[in-house]
């Protein structure tokens, strides 16, 4: 399954599910690398890799499991991300 090409609604559902699993699990030593891997697969590029590292640290440190890193990343990607608007320059040509 290619997590990167999922629709944004499916990514939100998976994000909430992964955050719940992270909060419930007692085996953080197993879930921490798994969550980092899943995060880097859900979001491409440098942003996904950085989020994967943050997810790993958050899951590995006891007491930080309550932070919903997957859902926060979804909001950063789909709600708070600024869209780059193309710059349109109109040029009038002179008729000779």
C-alpha positions as a Markdown table, in Angstrom:
| # | Residue | x | y | z |
|---|---|---|---|---|
| 1 | Unk | 0.0 | 0.0 | 0.0 |
| 2 | Unk | 1.4 | 3.4 | -1.0 |
| 3 | Unk | 0.6 | 5.7 | 1.9 |
| 4 | Unk | 1.9 | 8.8 | 0.0 |
| 5 | Unk | -0.8 | 8.8 | -2.7 |
| 6 | Unk | -3.8 | 8.4 | -0.4 |
| 7 | Unk | -6.5 | 11.1 | -0.4 |
| 8 | Unk | -6.4 | 13.7 | 2.3 |
| 9 | Unk | -9.5 | 12.2 | 4.0 |
| 10 | Unk | -7.9 | 8.7 | 4.2 |
| 11 | Unk | -4.7 | 10.2 | 5.5 |
| 12 | Unk | -6.7 | 12.0 | 8.3 |
| 13 | Unk | -8.4 | 8.7 | 9.2 |
| 14 | Unk | -5.1 | 6.9 | 9.3 |
| 15 | Unk | -3.5 | 9.7 | 11.3 |
| 16 | Unk | -6.1 | 9.6 | 14.0 |
| 17 | Unk | -5.9 | 5.8 | 14.1 |
| 18 | Unk | -2.1 | 5.9 | 14.4 |
| 19 | Unk | -2.3 | 8.5 | 17.1 |
| 20 | Unk | -4.7 | 6.3 | 19.1 |
| 21 | Unk | -2.4 | 3.3 | 18.7 |
| 22 | Unk | 0.5 | 5.4 | 19.9 |
| 23 | Unk | -1.4 | 6.5 | 23.0 |
| 24 | Unk | -2.6 | 3.0 | 23.8 |
| 25 | Unk | 0.5 | 0.9 | 23.2 |
| 26 | Unk | 2.7 | -0.3 | 26.0 |
| 27 | Unk | 5.3 | -1.4 | 23.6 |
| 28 | Unk | 6.7 | 2.0 | 22.7 |
| 29 | Unk | 10.1 | 0.4 | 21.8 |
| 30 | Unk | 8.3 | -1.3 | 18.8 |
| 31 | Unk | 5.9 | 1.5 | 18.0 |
| 32 | Unk | 8.4 | 4.3 | 17.9 |
| 33 | Unk | 10.3 | 3.1 | 14.8 |
| 34 | Unk | 7.1 | 1.9 | 13.2 |
| 35 | Unk | 5.5 | 5.4 | 13.6 |
| 36 | Unk | 8.6 | 7.1 | 12.2 |
| 37 | Unk | 8.5 | 4.8 | 9.2 |
| 38 | Unk | 4.8 | 5.3 | 8.6 |
| 39 | Unk | 5.1 | 9.1 | 9.0 |
| 40 | Unk | 7.9 | 9.2 | 6.4 |
| 41 | Unk | 5.9 | 7.1 | 4.0 |
| 42 | Unk | 2.7 | 9.2 | 4.4 |
| 43 | Unk | 4.4 | 12.6 | 3.7 |
| 44 | Unk | 7.1 | 12.9 | 1.1 |
| 45 | Unk | 10.3 | 14.8 | 1.0 |
| 46 | Unk | 12.2 | 16.5 | 3.8 |
| 47 | Unk | 9.0 | 17.4 | 5.6 |
| 48 | Unk | 8.1 | 13.7 | 6.0 |
| 49 | Unk | 11.6 | 12.7 | 7.1 |
| 50 | Unk | 11.6 | 15.5 | 9.8 |
| 51 | Unk | 8.1 | 14.5 | 10.9 |
| 52 | Unk | 9.3 | 10.9 | 11.1 |
| 53 | Unk | 12.2 | 11.8 | 13.4 |
| 54 | Unk | 9.8 | 13.9 | 15.6 |
| 55 | Unk | 7.3 | 11.0 | 15.7 |
| 56 | Unk | 10.1 | 8.6 | 16.8 |
| 57 | Unk | 11.3 | 10.9 | 19.6 |
| 58 | Unk | 7.7 | 11.6 | 20.7 |
| 59 | Unk | 6.9 | 7.9 | 21.0 |
| 60 | Unk | 10.2 | 6.9 | 22.5 |
| 61 | Unk | 10.1 | 9.4 | 25.4 |
| 62 | Unk | 7.6 | 8.2 | 28.1 |
| 63 | Unk | 4.8 | 10.6 | 28.8 |
| 64 | Unk | 4.8 | 12.3 | 25.4 |
| 65 | Unk | 2.5 | 9.7 | 23.8 |
| 66 | Unk | -0.5 | 12.0 | 24.2 |
| 67 | Unk | 0.8 | 14.3 | 21.5 |
| 68 | Unk | -1.1 | 13.5 | 18.2 |
| 69 | Unk | 1.9 | 14.0 | 15.9 |
| 70 | Unk | 0.2 | 12.3 | 12.9 |
| 71 | Unk | -2.9 | 14.5 | 13.1 |
| 72 | Unk | -0.8 | 17.6 | 13.7 |
| 73 | Unk | 1.2 | 16.8 | 10.6 |
| 74 | Unk | -2.0 | 16.3 | 8.6 |
| 75 | Unk | -3.2 | 19.8 | 9.7 |
| 76 | Unk | 0.2 | 21.4 | 8.8 |
| 77 | Unk | 0.1 | 19.8 | 5.4 |
| 78 | Unk | -3.6 | 20.3 | 4.4 |
| 79 | Unk | -4.9 | 23.2 | 6.5 |
| 80 | Unk | -2.1 | 25.5 | 7.4 |
| 81 | Unk | 0.1 | 25.1 | 4.3 |
| 82 | Unk | 0.2 | 28.2 | 2.1 |
| 83 | Unk | -0.6 | 27.5 | -1.5 |
| 84 | Unk | 1.9 | 29.0 | -3.9 |
| 85 | Unk | -0.1 | 31.1 | -6.3 |
| 86 | Unk | 1.4 | 31.6 | -9.8 |
| 87 | Unk | 2.4 | 35.2 | -10.6 |
| 88 | Unk | 0.7 | 36.4 | -13.8 |
| 89 | Unk | 2.3 | 39.2 | -15.8 |
| 90 | Unk | 0.4 | 40.7 | -18.6 |
| 91 | Unk | 2.4 | 42.1 | -21.5 |
| 92 | Unk | 0.9 | 44.2 | -24.2 |
| 93 | Unk | 2.5 | 43.9 | -27.6 |
| 94 | Unk | 2.6 | 46.9 | -29.9 |
| 95 | Unk | 1.3 | 46.4 | -33.4 |
| 96 | Unk | 3.5 | 47.8 | -36.0 |
